[in-house]
Amino acid sequence: MGSEEEFENYIKENFKIKHTQEWIIGSGRGEKIFQLMDKFNSEFKKSLILDLGCGYGGISLFLAKKAESVIGVDINRESINVAHLRTKISRGASFSTILSSATNVPLKEASVDFVLINGVLEWIPCSKPYQDPMSTQLEALGEVKRVLKRRGRMLLAIENRYYLRYWLGSKDTHSGLRFVPILPRKVADMVSIVIKGKRYLNRTYSYFELKNILKKLGLTTVKVYMGIPDYVFPEEIVGIDDKEEMRKKISSVRQRGSRRVVWGMLTKMGLMKLFGSNFIVLCQK
């Protein structure tokens, strides 16, 4: 069992995973993340990387073939079981897994060179549903700061709370509800309780909210990027303030014409940081 296809078939037969899209099981999207991380870390090959919320290990697996070692942490036992299986069948990859919460990372202080949090921060409050969502997220980010070495770096990818399509009525990808990301937090909670019977826990943030949170934690924002068409499986990753490069990449990526036109206008007016779909933030301790 050496190929991705063989691995995917094995997963379908032995685990209760209904959908095994390439971005979940495969390591393809890890390449784009690696290119960005490698650009800002000349010692990448000697680095210990923590993939916090590693899921099934798709990104970790790719990074483990480039770095000295990768540790994948996830609270979901099934995900960790799959990721652990990959460590056994992968060749030339130093990849270990730990079943644990993001708010209690069982690693030593100042032991990690690079932390990746890819599409995870907004889900962390679900582990403590009766606690204030931001408080839970700050606990996790505090753990990240604790385990990072001096001048260690973190790459955080998350949706934009004020993504333009949410204003136009598109469903929130986390809850399936309309408008909840852009509503005041208490109102969003009320709407979610009425419709789904529970609070709206999936906290995402605006460009300025996110930078402010990181600043208060003592993490320096090096640069903010955007994944095109999204950060989940980005065809391109571009600096959110690099207007000319953004314009070129938007034109080259496969997407509907209307979206290309709208994104082009937002880029030209310098509004992508306000209404773009996502942020990929590179920080340093």
Backbone as CSV, one residue per row, in Angstrom:
resi,resn,N_x,N_y,N_z,CA_x,CA_y,CA_z,C_x,C_y,C_z
1,MET,0.852,-1.180,0.000,0.000,0.000,0.000,0.898,1.244,0.000
2,GLY,1.282,1.705,-1.189,2.196,2.823,-1.266,1.633,4.069,-1.895
3,SER,0.631,3.926,-2.777,0.115,5.086,-3.484,-1.028,5.733,-2.718
4,GLU,-1.324,7.009,-3.091,-2.443,7.706,-2.467,-3.763,6.997,-2.763
5,GLU,-3.896,6.449,-3.976,-5.136,5.758,-4.352,-5.341,4.518,-3.496
6,GLU,-4.270,3.752,-3.284,-4.368,2.563,-2.445,-4.707,2.949,-1.007
7,PHE,-4.085,4.017,-0.536,-4.350,4.482,0.820,-5.803,4.911,0.969
8,GLU,-6.319,5.660,-0.021,-7.703,6.141,0.045,-8.684,4.975,0.061
9,ASN,-8.440,3.969,-0.762,-9.319,2.795,-0.789,-9.303,2.067,0.558
10,TYR,-8.116,1.985,1.160,-7.999,1.339,2.459,-8.795,2.099,3.514
11,ILE,-8.706,3.437,3.462,-9.426,4.278,4.426,-10.933,4.085,4.283
12,LYS,-11.418,4.039,3.045,-12.846,3.871,2.811,-13.345,2.549,3.380
13,GLU,-12.521,1.537,3.302,-12.930,0.207,3.740,-12.834,0.015,5.257
14,ASN,-11.903,0.728,5.894,-11.613,0.448,7.294,-11.978,1.545,8.287
15,PHE,-12.326,2.731,7.788,-12.692,3.823,8.677,-14.041,4.396,8.247
16,LYS,-14.741,5.019,9.201,-16.075,5.566,8.925,-15.989,6.976,8.341
17,ILE,-15.279,7.098,7.229,-15.123,8.382,6.573,-15.929,8.355,5.276
18,LYS,-16.960,9.197,5.218,-17.840,9.192,4.054,-17.193,9.827,2.837
19,HIS,-16.457,10.911,3.058,-15.867,11.640,1.940,-14.354,11.660,2.102
20,THR,-13.641,11.255,1.084,-12.180,11.240,1.139,-11.607,12.090,0.014
21,GLN,-12.036,13.368,-0.034,-11.526,14.259,-1.056,-10.015,14.376,-0.938
22,GLU,-9.392,14.712,-2.070,-7.934,14.812,-2.109,-7.410,15.783,-1.070
23,TRP,-8.154,16.875,-0.818,-7.635,17.871,0.124,-7.662,17.384,1.562
24,ILE,-8.479,16.325,1.841,-8.507,15.768,3.195,-7.456,14.665,3.340
25,ILE,-7.485,13.712,2.425,-6.613,12.551,2.537,-5.259,12.799,1.894
26,GLY,-5.263,13.401,0.703,-4.037,13.576,-0.056,-3.120,14.629,0.520
27,SER,-1.891,14.658,0.021,-0.896,15.605,0.510,-0.673,16.744,-0.468
28,GLY,-1.532,16.859,-1.483,-1.340,17.860,-2.521,-1.295,19.279,-2.022
29,ARG,-2.184,19.632,-1.098,-2.228,21.026,-0.655,-1.052,21.375,0.244
30,GLY,-0.357,20.364,0.735,0.820,20.624,1.558,1.925,21.315,0.796
31,GLU,1.963,21.118,-0.514,3.029,21.712,-1.313,2.975,23.234,-1.287
32,LYS,1.779,23.817,-1.430,1.637,25.271,-1.408,2.007,25.834,-0.036
33,ILE,1.587,25.146,1.011,1.914,25.581,2.362,3.424,25.525,2.569
34,PHE,4.042,24.448,2.091,5.496,24.311,2.229,6.235,25.440,1.518
35,GLN,5.809,25.775,0.319,6.471,26.829,-0.439,6.470,28.145,0.323
36,LEU,5.360,28.426,0.988,5.252,29.668,1.753,6.103,29.607,3.020
37,MET,6.047,28.484,3.735,6.824,28.338,4.957,8.315,28.348,4.671
38,ASP,8.710,27.703,3.605,10.121,27.601,3.252,10.708,28.960,2.882
39,LYS,9.873,29.828,2.327,10.319,31.158,1.914,10.827,31.975,3.103
40,PHE,10.251,31.737,4.281,10.600,32.522,5.456,11.386,31.726,6.488
41,ASN,11.885,30.591,6.099,12.644,29.770,7.046,13.761,29.036,6.308
42,SER,14.920,29.646,6.266,16.045,29.067,5.540,16.527,27.764,6.154
43,GLU,16.147,27.538,7.439,16.560,26.319,8.128,15.433,25.295,8.180
44,PHE,14.547,25.323,7.195,13.364,24.464,7.206,13.727,22.984,7.356
45,LYS,14.779,22.572,6.682,15.158,21.162,6.714,15.572,20.704,8.106
46,LYS,15.912,21.653,8.972,16.330,21.315,10.328,15.232,21.604,11.352
47,SER,14.039,21.933,10.881,12.972,22.414,11.762,12.098,21.298,12.327
48,LEU,11.610,21.525,13.540,10.552,20.709,14.129,9.255,21.486,13.958
49,ILE,8.280,20.888,13.284,7.028,21.562,12.963,5.883,20.914,13.732
50,LEU,5.025,21.753,14.284,3.804,21.285,14.933,2.627,21.626,14.040
51,ASP,1.896,20.608,13.603,0.659,20.805,12.829,-0.486,20.638,13.806
52,LEU,-0.996,21.768,14.287,-2.041,21.755,15.316,-3.409,21.613,14.661
53,GLY,-4.073,20.487,14.937,-5.311,20.156,14.238,-4.971,19.535,12.894
54,CYS,-4.143,18.521,12.925,-3.579,17.941,11.696,-4.582,17.149,10.876
55,GLY,-5.751,16.820,11.463,-6.728,16.031,10.715,-6.158,14.689,10.303
56,TYR,-6.350,14.342,9.043,-5.882,13.048,8.536,-4.429,13.072,8.089
57,GLY,-3.754,14.194,8.295,-2.316,14.229,8.071,-1.873,14.580,6.671
58,GLY,-2.779,15.096,5.830,-2.407,15.395,4.448,-1.275,16.394,4.330
59,ILE,-1.379,17.531,5.019,-0.332,18.549,4.971,0.903,18.069,5.722
60,SER,0.703,17.477,6.886,1.824,16.998,7.698,2.712,16.046,6.917
61,LEU,2.083,15.161,6.162,2.819,14.153,5.428,3.765,14.789,4.426
62,PHE,3.286,15.815,3.724,4.150,16.489,2.752,5.284,17.220,3.461
63,LEU,4.952,17.958,4.528,5.966,18.726,5.251,7.019,17.812,5.872
64,ALA,6.600,16.627,6.301,7.519,15.695,6.955,8.607,15.195,6.016
65,LYS,8.375,15.309,4.722,9.389,14.907,3.750,10.378,16.028,3.464
66,LYS,10.070,17.216,4.016,10.919,18.376,3.782,11.643,18.848,5.049
67,ALA,11.008,18.643,6.205,11.557,19.120,7.475,12.228,17.976,8.227
68,GLU,12.879,18.330,9.323,13.518,17.307,10.141,12.474,16.401,10.781
69,SER,11.384,17.029,11.288,10.344,16.247,11.945,9.048,17.046,12.013
70,VAL,7.912,16.346,11.950,6.599,16.970,12.082,5.809,16.209,13.136
71,ILE,5.187,16.953,14.043,4.296,16.369,15.048,2.882,16.829,14.737
72,GLY,1.974,15.898,14.544,0.586,16.223,14.283,-0.247,16.022,15.542
73,VAL,-0.980,17.058,15.942,-1.842,16.982,17.124,-3.286,17.194,16.691
74,ASP,-4.185,16.348,17.179,-5.608,16.506,16.875,-6.423,15.902,18.005
75,ILE,-7.610,16.485,18.239,-8.478,16.024,19.325,-9.383,14.878,18.883
76,ASN,-9.493,14.679,17.549,-10.374,13.653,17.005,-9.627,12.329,16.872
77,ARG,-10.092,11.320,17.590,-9.379,10.037,17.619,-9.333,9.377,16.238
78,GLU,-10.424,9.432,15.502,-10.437,8.813,14.175,-9.422,9.469,13.250
79,SER,-9.343,10.788,13.301,-8.373,11.507,12.481,-6.950,11.091,12.832
80,ILE,-6.670,11.028,14.130,-5.332,10.642,14.572,-5.016,9.204,14.176
81,ASN,-6.015,8.317,14.230,-5.789,6.932,13.816,-5.377,6.855,12.343
82,VAL,-6.050,7.662,11.518,-5.710,7.690,10.100,-4.320,8.287,9.906
83,ALA,-4.066,9.410,10.580,-2.757,10.058,10.447,-1.643,9.137,10.928
84,HIS,-1.890,8.410,12.023,-0.890,7.480,12.543,-0.618,6.359,11.540
85,LEU,-1.667,5.898,10.895,-1.490,4.870,9.875,-0.565,5.362,8.766
86,ARG,-0.694,6.616,8.415,0.133,7.180,7.348,1.611,7.193,7.732
87,THR,1.886,7.351,9.028,3.286,7.349,9.452,3.931,5.989,9.202
88,LYS,3.102,4.965,9.234,3.626,3.615,9.047,3.879,3.278,7.580
89,ILE,3.033,3.825,6.687,3.150,3.445,5.284,3.934,4.456,4.446
90,SER,4.222,5.631,5.021,4.942,6.661,4.276,6.439,6.402,4.326
91,ARG,7.075,6.681,3.231,8.513,6.462,3.141,9.247,7.799,3.203
92,GLY,10.311,7.826,3.973,11.143,9.011,4.048,10.498,10.189,4.732
93,ALA,9.538,9.936,5.618,8.858,11.032,6.303,8.931,10.830,7.811
94,SER,9.380,11.840,8.518,9.442,11.797,9.975,8.211,12.496,10.529
95,PHE,7.177,11.718,10.792,5.867,12.251,11.143,5.290,11.444,12.300
96,SER,5.084,12.094,13.457,4.489,11.425,14.611,3.188,12.122,14.978
97,THR,2.316,11.421,15.684,0.985,11.951,15.998,0.690,11.875,17.484
98,ILE,-0.128,12.833,17.957,-0.536,12.882,19.359,-2.028,13.193,19.425
99,LEU,-2.759,12.424,20.197,-4.175,12.694,20.445,-4.258,13.651,21.618
100,SER,-4.637,14.903,21.335,-4.697,15.896,22.404,-5.462,17.123,21.939
101,SER,-5.838,17.963,22.901,-6.542,19.202,22.610,-5.554,20.316,22.287
102,ALA,-6.003,21.272,21.492,-5.167,22.424,21.149,-4.916,23.306,22.363
103,THR,-5.746,23.200,23.383,-5.569,24.014,24.587,-4.669,23.336,25.612
104,ASN,-4.178,22.137,25.271,-3.286,21.410,26.181,-2.302,20.584,25.345
105,VAL,-1.349,21.284,24.758,-0.391,20.626,23.863,0.720,19.995,24.694
106,PRO,0.884,18.669,24.643,1.864,17.985,25.498,3.283,18.043,24.940
107,LEU,3.781,19.263,24.742,5.156,19.467,24.279,5.861,20.436,25.219
108,LYS,7.179,20.350,25.252,7.966,21.213,26.129,7.933,22.661,25.671
109,GLU,8.146,23.544,26.614,8.233,24.970,26.314,9.415,25.245,25.385
110,ALA,9.187,26.120,24.413,10.237,26.546,23.481,10.914,25.365,22.793
111,SER,10.093,24.443,22.270,10.642,23.236,21.643,10.366,23.139,20.144
112,VAL,9.528,24.046,19.621,9.056,23.936,18.241,9.528,25.135,17.408
113,ASP,9.937,24.863,16.177,10.405,25.932,15.287,9.263,26.602,14.526
114,PHE,8.250,25.816,14.172,7.177,26.332,13.307,5.867,25.657,13.688
115,VAL,4.810,26.436,13.803,3.478,25.891,14.086,2.549,26.217,12.930
116,LEU,1.815,25.224,12.482,0.810,25.403,11.431,-0.576,25.207,12.036
117,ILE,-1.447,26.211,11.853,-2.851,26.099,12.276,-3.693,26.399,11.038
118,ASN,-4.085,25.369,10.334,-4.728,25.524,9.033,-6.203,25.128,9.095
119,GLY,-7.091,26.156,9.136,-8.522,25.864,9.192,-8.944,25.203,10.476
120,VAL,-8.318,25.580,11.590,-8.553,24.914,12.874,-9.012,25.876,13.962
121,LEU,-8.480,27.096,13.973,-8.763,28.026,15.071,-10.258,28.220,15.296
122,GLU,-11.026,28.293,14.211,-12.468,28.536,14.347,-13.224,27.340,14.921
123,TRP,-12.606,26.152,14.902,-13.258,24.957,15.444,-12.888,24.681,16.899
124,ILE,-11.805,25.284,17.361,-11.314,25.016,18.715,-12.359,25.292,19.798
125,PRO,-13.200,26.347,19.705,-14.212,26.572,20.748,-15.181,25.414,20.931
126,CYS,-15.334,24.570,19.926,-16.262,23.433,20.039,-15.806,22.420,21.083
127,SER,-14.520,22.473,21.453,-14.015,21.546,22.470,-14.441,21.966,23.876
128,LYS,-14.829,23.248,24.024,-15.313,23.763,25.311,-16.536,24.639,25.038
129,PRO,-17.663,24.015,24.676,-18.828,24.772,24.197,-19.466,25.709,25.213
130,TYR,-19.192,25.522,26.510,-19.815,26.378,27.522,-18.902,27.534,27.941
131,GLN,-17.728,27.596,27.330,-16.791,28.675,27.615,-16.877,29.718,26.508
132,ASP,-16.496,30.956,26.802,-16.468,31.990,25.780,-15.560,31.541,24.635
133,PRO,-16.051,31.538,23.393,-15.267,31.015,22.259,-13.901,31.666,22.100
134,MET,-13.843,32.991,22.228,-12.551,33.649,22.073,-11.577,33.240,23.165
135,SER,-12.073,33.041,24.385,-11.211,32.619,25.492,-10.558,31.272,25.186
136,THR,-11.338,30.363,24.603,-10.802,29.052,24.242,-9.744,29.196,23.150
137,GLN,-10.005,30.038,22.185,-9.027,30.267,21.124,-7.748,30.886,21.674
138,LEU,-7.894,31.818,22.620,-6.717,32.441,23.218,-5.911,31.434,24.028
139,GLU,-6.593,30.479,24.658,-5.888,29.396,25.357,-4.999,28.632,24.391
140,ALA,-5.570,28.292,23.240,-4.822,27.531,22.233,-3.646,28.330,21.688
141,LEU,-3.884,29.599,21.389,-2.800,30.446,20.877,-1.736,30.675,21.946
142,GLY,-2.154,30.699,23.202,-1.189,30.790,24.292,-0.300,29.561,24.352
143,GLU,-0.882,28.396,24.083,-0.106,27.162,24.021,0.891,27.201,22.851
144,VAL,0.443,27.765,21.741,1.337,27.911,20.588,2.541,28.771,20.964
145,LYS,2.267,29.891,21.600,3.358,30.778,22.005,4.299,30.080,22.982
146,ARG,3.731,29.286,23.871,4.548,28.577,24.873,5.517,27.605,24.234
147,VAL,5.047,26.824,23.259,5.901,25.778,22.674,6.839,26.309,21.593
148,LEU,6.569,27.517,21.085,7.443,28.081,20.059,8.788,28.506,20.644
149,LYS,9.834,28.264,19.908,11.152,28.757,20.282,11.213,30.272,20.086
150,ARG,12.198,30.904,20.635,12.414,32.335,20.411,12.606,32.564,18.912
151,ARG,11.865,33.477,18.349,11.852,33.792,16.922,11.219,32.663,16.093
152,GLY,10.539,31.728,16.785,9.787,30.704,16.073,8.599,31.325,15.355
153,ARG,8.054,30.618,14.378,7.001,31.205,13.545,5.742,30.344,13.512
154,MET,4.641,31.014,13.222,3.347,30.349,13.121,2.674,30.770,11.831
155,LEU,2.039,29.813,11.163,1.237,30.104,9.977,-0.204,29.748,10.305
156,LEU,-1.063,30.773,10.298,-2.467,30.613,10.679,-3.355,30.910,9.479
157,ALA,-4.183,29.937,9.087,-5.113,30.119,7.969,-6.536,30.026,8.480
158,ILE,-7.363,31.023,8.094,-8.733,31.090,8.609,-9.589,31.923,7.655
159,GLU,-10.900,31.684,7.650,-11.807,32.473,6.835,-11.917,33.903,7.368
160,ASN,-12.259,34.825,6.479,-12.532,36.208,6.856,-13.970,36.312,7.345
161,ARG,-14.148,36.845,8.525,-15.484,37.020,9.096,-16.380,37.851,8.176
162,TYR,-15.801,38.820,7.505,-16.587,39.749,6.698,-16.447,39.491,5.189
163,TYR,-16.228,38.246,4.836,-16.154,37.856,3.422,-17.386,38.383,2.679
164,LEU,-17.171,38.975,1.513,-18.243,39.636,0.764,-19.449,38.732,0.542
165,ARG,-19.229,37.464,0.263,-20.346,36.567,-0.051,-21.270,36.369,1.155
166,TYR,-20.731,36.520,2.375,-21.592,36.428,3.551,-22.583,37.588,3.584
167,TRP,-22.146,38.778,3.180,-23.039,39.941,3.122,-24.136,39.752,2.081
168,LEU,-23.833,38.924,1.067,-24.797,38.691,-0.009,-25.698,37.490,0.261
169,GLY,-25.550,36.880,1.444,-26.455,35.800,1.829,-25.941,34.396,1.669
170,SER,-24.664,34.220,1.314,-24.111,32.862,1.216,-24.053,32.222,2.596
171,LYS,-24.234,30.916,2.653,-24.212,30.208,3.925,-22.802,30.162,4.504
172,ASP,-22.728,30.319,5.800,-21.476,30.140,6.519,-21.052,28.682,6.374
173,THR,-19.791,28.453,6.000,-19.322,27.089,5.738,-19.251,26.232,7.000
174,HIS,-19.236,26.843,8.178,-19.119,26.077,9.420,-20.477,25.656,9.982
175,SER,-21.434,26.577,9.951,-22.732,26.317,10.583,-23.855,26.031,9.594
176,GLY,-23.655,26.423,8.342,-24.713,26.289,7.361,-25.767,27.384,7.468
177,LEU,-25.503,28.381,8.308,-26.452,29.479,8.516,-26.028,30.710,7.699
178,ARG,-27.003,31.526,7.359,-26.720,32.745,6.608,-26.502,33.924,7.564
179,PHE,-25.573,34.772,7.222,-25.305,36.056,7.884,-24.667,35.949,9.276
180,VAL,-24.622,34.770,9.887,-24.145,34.706,11.274,-22.706,35.211,11.470
181,PRO,-21.774,35.007,10.535,-20.421,35.517,10.800,-20.373,37.027,10.966
182,ILE,-21.203,37.751,10.198,-21.115,39.212,10.195,-21.985,39.862,11.266
183,LEU,-22.849,39.082,11.910,-23.718,39.637,12.948,-22.935,39.885,14.240
184,PRO,-23.390,40.815,15.083,-22.810,40.928,16.426,-22.854,39.571,17.105
185,ARG,-21.858,39.273,17.920,-21.708,37.922,18.477,-22.953,37.449,19.231
186,LYS,-23.520,38.293,20.048,-24.691,37.890,20.836,-25.897,37.611,19.944
187,VAL,-26.036,38.408,18.886,-27.142,38.186,17.952,-26.923,36.875,17.199
188,ALA,-25.678,36.618,16.789,-25.357,35.361,16.104,-25.682,34.165,16.981
189,ASP,-25.384,34.284,18.279,-25.708,33.210,19.225,-27.216,32.969,19.275
190,MET,-27.979,34.043,19.348,-29.438,33.927,19.431,-30.006,33.266,18.179
191,VAL,-29.528,33.682,17.013,-29.998,33.105,15.754,-29.676,31.617,15.704
192,SER,-28.451,31.268,16.082,-28.035,29.868,16.050,-28.827,29.016,17.038
193,ILE,-29.105,29.560,18.213,-29.878,28.821,19.223,-31.296,28.561,18.725
194,VAL,-31.901,29.565,18.099,-33.269,29.424,17.585,-33.321,28.380,16.476
195,ILE,-32.348,28.413,15.572,-32.382,27.535,14.400,-31.779,26.167,14.670
196,LYS,-30.665,26.123,15.406,-29.945,24.865,15.584,-29.918,24.359,17.012
197,GLY,-30.405,25.172,17.939,-30.445,24.744,19.325,-29.137,24.862,20.068
198,LYS,-28.167,25.580,19.525,-26.879,25.759,20.195,-26.235,27.064,19.756
199,ARG,-25.289,27.542,20.558,-24.603,28.794,20.269,-23.756,28.691,19.010
200,TYR,-23.447,29.854,18.474,-22.559,29.917,17.304,-21.129,30.025,17.814
201,LEU,-20.399,28.936,17.745,-19.075,28.849,18.354,-17.925,29.105,17.394
202,ASN,-18.182,29.025,16.102,-17.093,29.079,15.116,-16.622,30.502,14.861
203,ARG,-15.850,31.026,15.799,-15.406,32.406,15.716,-14.347,32.592,14.619
204,THR,-14.673,33.436,13.653,-13.693,33.917,12.696,-13.548,35.419,12.918
205,TYR,-12.588,36.041,12.242,-12.289,37.431,12.544,-12.016,38.239,11.282
206,SER,-12.123,39.554,11.453,-11.750,40.463,10.377,-10.227,40.582,10.341
207,TYR,-9.723,41.218,9.318,-8.294,41.448,9.163,-7.733,42.164,10.393
208,PHE,-8.379,43.230,10.813,-7.870,44.039,11.917,-8.080,43.352,13.272
209,GLU,-9.186,42.632,13.440,-9.408,41.883,14.676,-8.323,40.834,14.870
210,LEU,-8.007,40.135,13.799,-7.024,39.061,13.868,-5.638,39.602,14.209
211,LYS,-5.241,40.679,13.559,-3.934,41.275,13.841,-3.860,41.784,15.271
212,ASN,-4.960,42.328,15.777,-4.993,42.847,17.143,-4.862,41.722,18.173
213,ILE,-5.535,40.596,17.923,-5.443,39.444,18.820,-4.008,38.947,18.898
214,LEU,-3.375,38.812,17.749,-1.997,38.317,17.709,-1.036,39.290,18.391
215,LYS,-1.294,40.576,18.223,-0.447,41.594,18.852,-0.547,41.514,20.370
216,LYS,-1.778,41.347,20.882,-1.972,41.252,22.329,-1.277,40.025,22.921
217,LEU,-1.148,38.975,22.118,-0.474,37.760,22.561,1.044,37.885,22.500
218,GLY,1.509,38.975,21.903,2.947,39.174,21.780,3.539,38.517,20.553
219,LEU,2.696,38.231,19.554,3.166,37.654,18.296,3.195,38.747,17.235
220,THR,4.293,38.852,16.530,4.455,39.866,15.496,3.969,39.341,14.151
221,THR,3.080,40.066,13.518,2.603,39.676,12.187,3.654,40.055,11.155
222,VAL,4.206,39.069,10.477,5.222,39.304,9.456,4.573,39.704,8.137
223,LYS,3.558,38.927,7.738,2.851,39.241,6.498,1.527,38.486,6.464
224,VAL,0.546,39.064,5.780,-0.769,38.438,5.626,-0.978,38.101,4.155
225,TYR,-1.394,36.875,3.907,-1.625,36.378,2.547,-3.093,35.994,2.384
226,MET,-3.436,35.666,1.160,-4.771,35.139,0.874,-4.626,33.958,-0.075
227,GLY,-5.340,32.886,0.221,-5.352,31.732,-0.672,-6.386,31.930,-1.766
228,ILE,-6.008,31.656,-3.009,-6.917,31.800,-4.147,-7.135,30.434,-4.796
229,PRO,-8.393,29.960,-4.952,-9.631,30.654,-4.604,-9.966,30.618,-3.112
230,ASP,-9.269,29.774,-2.333,-9.487,29.703,-0.887,-8.217,29.165,-0.249
231,TYR,-8.201,29.048,1.066,-7.011,28.532,1.734,-7.056,27.013,1.902
232,VAL,-8.225,26.415,1.708,-8.364,24.972,1.898,-7.536,24.209,0.877
233,PHE,-7.673,24.592,-0.374,-6.833,24.006,-1.420,-6.434,25.127,-2.375
234,PRO,-5.497,25.954,-1.966,-5.151,27.128,-2.761,-4.373,26.789,-4.029
235,GLU,-4.829,27.345,-5.130,-4.031,27.246,-6.348,-2.897,28.259,-6.298
236,GLU,-3.154,29.374,-5.621,-2.136,30.407,-5.441,-2.257,30.978,-4.033
237,ILE,-1.129,31.442,-3.488,-1.111,32.161,-2.222,-0.394,33.476,-2.457
238,VAL,-1.098,34.592,-2.216,-0.584,35.913,-2.580,-0.681,36.859,-1.389
239,GLY,0.296,37.744,-1.250,0.244,38.780,-0.223,-1.005,39.624,-0.403
240,ILE,-1.761,39.822,0.652,-3.063,40.472,0.526,-2.942,41.940,0.107
241,ASP,-1.776,42.549,0.302,-1.555,43.937,-0.103,-0.804,44.061,-1.430
242,ASP,-0.436,42.924,-2.015,0.300,42.945,-3.289,-0.692,43.037,-4.442
243,LYS,-1.153,44.238,-4.742,-2.252,44.437,-5.682,-1.956,43.868,-7.067
244,GLU,-0.807,44.170,-7.613,-0.507,43.731,-8.972,-0.396,42.212,-9.056
245,GLU,0.284,41.623,-8.076,0.420,40.167,-8.050,-0.939,39.509,-7.831
246,MET,-1.761,40.097,-6.954,-3.100,39.579,-6.697,-3.930,39.590,-7.975
247,ARG,-3.853,40.697,-8.698,-4.619,40.824,-9.940,-4.226,39.740,-10.940
248,LYS,-2.925,39.498,-11.082,-2.436,38.480,-12.021,-2.905,37.083,-11.622
249,LYS,-2.791,36.774,-10.326,-3.140,35.438,-9.861,-4.642,35.182,-9.960
250,ILE,-5.454,36.204,-9.660,-6.902,36.050,-9.780,-7.281,35.739,-11.217
251,SER,-6.604,36.373,-12.160,-6.887,36.151,-13.587,-6.481,34.758,-14.034
252,SER,-5.472,34.194,-13.384,-4.941,32.896,-13.826,-5.641,31.699,-13.200
253,VAL,-6.332,31.930,-12.078,-6.971,30.820,-11.364,-8.323,30.488,-11.974
254,ARG,-8.635,29.187,-12.015,-9.908,28.727,-12.562,-11.034,29.057,-11.600
255,GLN,-11.929,29.953,-12.005,-13.099,30.300,-11.203,-14.120,30.994,-12.093
256,ARG,-15.310,31.113,-11.575,-16.376,31.718,-12.367,-16.051,33.167,-12.713
257,GLY,-16.478,33.566,-13.912,-16.165,34.905,-14.391,-16.624,36.015,-13.477
258,SER,-17.826,35.867,-12.880,-18.356,36.911,-12.007,-17.476,37.090,-10.782
259,ARG,-16.994,35.977,-10.212,-16.130,36.078,-9.045,-14.810,36.731,-9.422
260,ARG,-14.286,36.396,-10.578,-13.031,36.985,-11.027,-13.168,38.500,-11.167
261,VAL,-14.299,38.936,-11.705,-14.527,40.371,-11.894,-14.636,41.083,-10.544
262,VAL,-15.422,40.510,-9.628,-15.621,41.122,-8.307,-14.306,41.182,-7.543
263,TRP,-13.556,40.080,-7.551,-12.291,40.062,-6.835,-11.307,41.047,-7.447
264,GLY,-11.369,41.189,-8.771,-10.503,42.152,-9.446,-10.807,43.575,-8.990
265,MET,-12.091,43.884,-8.838,-12.502,45.213,-8.385,-12.070,45.453,-6.941
266,LEU,-12.244,44.452,-6.084,-11.835,44.600,-4.689,-10.327,44.826,-4.584
267,THR,-9.580,44.113,-5.408,-8.123,44.280,-5.414,-7.733,45.685,-5.848
268,LYS,-8.341,46.154,-6.912,-8.033,47.483,-7.452,-8.328,48.572,-6.423
269,MET,-9.392,48.406,-5.658,-9.781,49.422,-4.675,-9.100,49.213,-3.316
270,GLY,-8.272,48.182,-3.212,-7.581,47.928,-1.950,-8.482,47.410,-0.854
271,LEU,-9.549,46.713,-1.233,-10.536,46.246,-0.252,-10.475,44.742,0.011
272,MET,-9.481,44.072,-0.553,-9.422,42.623,-0.393,-9.218,42.234,1.075
273,LYS,-8.474,43.035,1.830,-8.263,42.717,3.241,-9.549,42.858,4.050
274,LEU,-10.516,43.632,3.520,-11.797,43.791,4.213,-12.804,42.725,3.811
275,PHE,-12.849,42.380,2.521,-13.923,41.518,2.019,-13.442,40.253,1.308
276,GLY,-12.133,39.997,1.315,-11.627,38.770,0.714,-12.084,37.545,1.498
277,SER,-11.879,36.366,0.938,-12.447,35.153,1.537,-11.671,34.609,2.729
278,ASN,-10.375,34.873,2.801,-9.580,34.215,3.837,-8.290,34.966,4.123
279,PHE,-7.669,34.586,5.229,-6.371,35.128,5.605,-5.413,33.975,5.903
280,ILE,-4.198,34.127,5.449,-3.112,33.215,5.832,-2.048,34.113,6.447
281,VAL,-1.934,34.058,7.765,-1.110,35.004,8.494,0.188,34.341,8.978
282,LEU,1.303,34.958,8.624,2.596,34.498,9.099,3.011,35.373,10.279
283,CYS,3.243,34.735,11.438,3.600,35.453,12.671,4.941,34.950,13.193
284,GLN,5.521,35.772,14.054,6.777,35.400,14.703,6.717,35.732,16.184
285,LYS,7.283,34.863,16.999,7.312,35.075,18.442,8.352,36.136,18.796
